[in-house]
Amino acid sequence: MRDTSPPPPIITLEGVEKYYGDYHALRGISAEIGQGEFFSLLGPSGCGKTTLLRAIAGFEDISQGRILLDGRDMEGVPPNKRPTNMVFQSYAIFPHLSVAENVGFGLRKSSLSAEEKKTAVGEALEMVGLGGYGTRAAHALSGGQRQRVALARALILKPKVLLLDEPLSALDKKMREQMQTELRRLQRQVGITFILVTHDQEEALIMSDRIAVMFEGEIAQLAPPQELYRRPATRRVGEFIGMMNFLPAEVQGAQGDLVEVDVAGLGRAKLAQDQCPMGAAGKASIGLRPESLTLLFDGQGAERVAAGTVDEVTYYGDMTYYDIQLDGAPGVVSVSMRNMPGRRVLERGDRADLAWDPRAMVLFC
């Protein structure tokens, strides 16, 4: 019978702790990262994501716990003996060397012949879209090209895991978006595990198979992008991943598998248990994404409608964001609407009706 069980994880983290004196940088990190997975460590500055990446690479010793790479305990194994390679935020390109010399730098002490090294460099450059750039001076490259050279230099050594420490942060917005797509394509092409450190929520959502959201040295939630966005495990995760509205709510009770809540400005709603990750009791808050609220125009109707007044309008061309003061609710809620032909843009002070759906809600207690 054919074995259909998933392959063993390429990386296993078991209760990883890291102290710098009295500072507790990593607090019991445990996770498994699969072979061929694009995995992201996401969190604000100082949350421990880069420390964890450097610990996997071997540049940081851990105070407690274990890191296994391909089933082997990495305790005492130096960085150059681990099946990993790292692309740093600064790229670390040697300006006095050519592109080919930069890419082939790690092959200097290998047993390959000169011709084999040349072939490997050419293949690595083709892989990152820089075929024919080998003789170009490294200092004459654009930021995006330098980033690709750094990737080719890391991939030429055929690591089992590629570690990426905010590699796109120095690029402008347009180049960053282009490289996000190219990195994802490249990861699928080479089929190895990528671990990305980033503080950019959109970047993590676009590129990742799974994301570990970190705060203060701990993993707050580890899940695929859609689950993180739609069903954040805590209010803090919901606030950090994208934009989320919060409205006061009070739990009224349970009816079978449904929880009934009274939401300020919206009214009564019944939620499934998976919409209540922190339980359901007493006073709480409801989380709603801006795109889950819909402005109604020209007499449109809906099953559930709330009324309010436009407090602010922010026009982005393809989208308009409205801040709406709901009747009977404190503060405002943000609503995003795509600008369609013939659809007018509301102005401050206009009255507005909003359609809402309880299936888009998350309850935080």
Sequence and secondary structure as in RCSB ss.txt:
>XXXX:A:sequence
MRDTSPPPPIITLEGVEKYYGDYHALRGISAEIGQGEFFSLLGPSGCGKTTLLRAIAGFEDISQGRILLDGRDME
GVPPNKRPTNMVFQSYAIFPHLSVAENVGFGLRKSSLSAEEKKTAVGEALEMVGLGGYGTRAAHALSGGQRQRVA
LARALILKPKVLLLDEPLSALDKKMREQMQTELRRLQRQVGITFILVTHDQEEALIMSDRIAVMFEGEIAQLAPP
QELYRRPATRRVGEFIGMMNFLPAEVQGAQGDLVEVDVAGLGRAKLAQDQCPMGAAGKASIGLRPESLTLLFDGQ
GAERVAAGTVDEVTYYGDMTYYDIQLDGAPGVVSVSMRNMPGRRVLERGDRADLAWDPRAMVLFC
>XXXX:A:secstr
    S    SEEEEEEEEEETTEEEEEEEEEEE TT EEEEE STTSSHHHHHHHHHTSS  SEEEEEETTEE T
T  GGGSSEEEE TTTT  TTSBHHHHHTGGGTTSS  HHHHHHHHHHHHHHTT TT TTSBGGG  HHHHHHHH
HHHHHTT  SEEEEESTTTTS HHHHHHHHHHHHHHHHHH  EEEEEES HHHHHHH SEEEEEETTEEEEEE H
HHHHHS SSHHHHHHSS  EEEEEEEEEEETTEEEEEETTTEEEEEEGGG TT   SEEEEEE GGGSEEE TT 
  SSEEEEEEEEEEE SSEEEEEEEETT SS EEEEEE  TT     TT EEEEE  GGG EEE 
